[in-house]
Amino acid sequence: MANLTSSQMTKLAIALGACFAAYKFAPHPAVKAMALGCAGVIVGRQVPYVQDAL
């Protein structure tokens, strides 16, 4: 990942934590798929060579 400041890392951790909670505790498969997709986009926005494509 790119060089992240403490505040950026905190925002990233909160967002990924919310996605993990939705994946872990949601009974519906569509919600689990949404959580994985959302987490993928969040991480993808932080990777430099993927960030340019998004």
Long-range contacts (C-beta under 8 A, 24 or more apart in sequence): 1-43, 1-46, 1-47, 2-46, 2-47, 2-48, 2-51, 4-46, 12-42, 12-46, 15-42, 16-42, 16-43
